[in-house]
Amino acid sequence: TREINEATLFGSGAQFKEAEDHEVMENELFHQLPLLKNLHGRAWKQLGSSGSGNHFVEFGAVEIDERDELLGIDAGNYLGLLSHSGSRALGANIANHYTKIAKEKRRLPGEASNLAWLTLDEEEGMEYWLAMNLAGDYASANHHIIHAKIAKQFGRKPIKMVENHHNFAWKEKWEGKEVIVHRKGATPAGKDVLGIIPGSMTAAGFIVKGKGEEASVNSASHGAGRKMSRTRAMSSVTDKQFKDE
């Protein structure tokens, strides 16, 4: 279920015209695959929303120390809007559906059942690849609509948008072969590929550029990480401590 971090930097400028990013809902796969056909209506209703869990949309100050040619932005302080969310119920249902099929086909023992797979030369695998990429396009459209609506309310024109993906799979060349790179909790970090590593509610996040490090399969962490589970973290502080912080 693809998740995305997207940052928009705002400058002063003319009214920003709201973008229309609904083309993804017209994808023919919604009519060709029964699973997607049943999810189409709900996906329409959730378009432009970020959901719950660890998903968020927040403002922050972005400090650029010197002119950055890749970003195309001069040194200065900017207002940034950062969002983190995924493909909503569409992606979750796609993942659950094809995971169940994979487990039934491979029938691995015990806990190894979670390693079940589908190949791209079998019908279910091809379907899953197409559906997964559609969920990714849907997640991206969600972010674009959220950012465009807020920009419109501000009457400000975005001067740069940075988007990166995680919890997804990519077709890439590796050691001369085409492979599928699974990045769970990781994001692409090829040479000069722009990305975002969010911090927490009390720690700064960063806009980053990939180094193209082959030892990490051109990948980087997609977030700050955590020392404990969310449940344990919630039980370790009181509401007052949380609000005071």
Rosetta blueprint (number, residue, H / E / L):
1 T L
2 R L
3 E E
4 I E
5 N E
6 E E
7 A E
8 T E
9 L E
10 F E
11 G E
12 S L
13 G L
14 A L
15 Q L
16 F L
17 K L
18 E L
19 A L
20 E L
21 D L
22 H L
23 E H
24 V H
25 M H
26 E H
27 N L
28 E L
29 L H
30 F H
31 H H
32 Q H
33 L L
34 P H
35 L H
36 L H
37 K H
38 N H
39 L H
40 H H
41 G H
42 R H
43 A H
44 W H
45 K H
46 Q H
47 L L
48 G L
49 S L
50 S L
51 G L
52 S L
53 G L
54 N L
55 H L
56 F E
57 V E
58 E E
59 F E
60 G E
61 A E
62 V E
63 E E
64 I E
65 D L
66 E L
67 R L
68 D E
69 E L
70 L L
71 L L
72 G L
73 I E
74 D L
75 A L
76 G E
77 N E
78 Y E
79 L E
80 G E
81 L E
82 L E
83 S E
84 H E
85 S E
86 G E
87 S L
88 R H
89 A H
90 L H
91 G H
92 A H
93 N H
94 I H
95 A H
96 N H
97 H H
98 Y H
99 T H
100 K H
101 I H
102 A H
103 K H
104 E H
105 K H
106 R H
107 R L
108 L L
109 P L
110 G H
111 E H
112 A H
113 S H
114 N H
115 L H
116 A L
117 W L
118 L L
119 T L
120 L L
121 D L
122 E L
123 E H
124 E H
125 G H
126 M H
127 E H
128 Y H
129 W H
130 L H
131 A H
132 M H
133 N H
134 L H
135 A H
136 G H
137 D H
138 Y H
139 A H
140 S H
141 A H
142 N H
143 H H
144 H H
145 I H
146 I H
147 H H
148 A H
149 K H
150 I H
151 A H
152 K H
153 Q H
154 F H
155 G L
156 R L
157 K E
158 P E
159 I E
160 K E
161 M E
162 V E
163 E E
164 N E
165 H E
166 H E
167 N L
168 F E
169 A E
170 W E
171 K E
172 E E
173 K E
174 W E
175 E L
176 G L
177 K E
178 E E
179 V E
180 I E
181 V E
182 H E
183 R E
184 K L
185 G L
186 A E
187 T E
188 P E
189 A L
190 G L
191 K L
192 D L
193 V L
194 L E
195 G E
196 I E
197 I E
198 P L
199 G L
200 S L
201 M L
202 T L
203 A L
204 A L
205 G L
206 F E
207 I E
208 V E
209 K E
210 G L
211 K L
212 G L
213 E L
214 E H
215 A H
216 S H
217 V L
218 N L
219 S E
220 A E
221 S E
222 H L
223 G L
224 A L
225 G L
226 R L
227 K L
228 M L
229 S L
230 R H
231 T H
232 R H
233 A H
234 M H
235 S H
236 S L
237 V L
238 T L
239 D H
240 K H
241 Q H
242 F H
243 K H
244 D H
245 E L
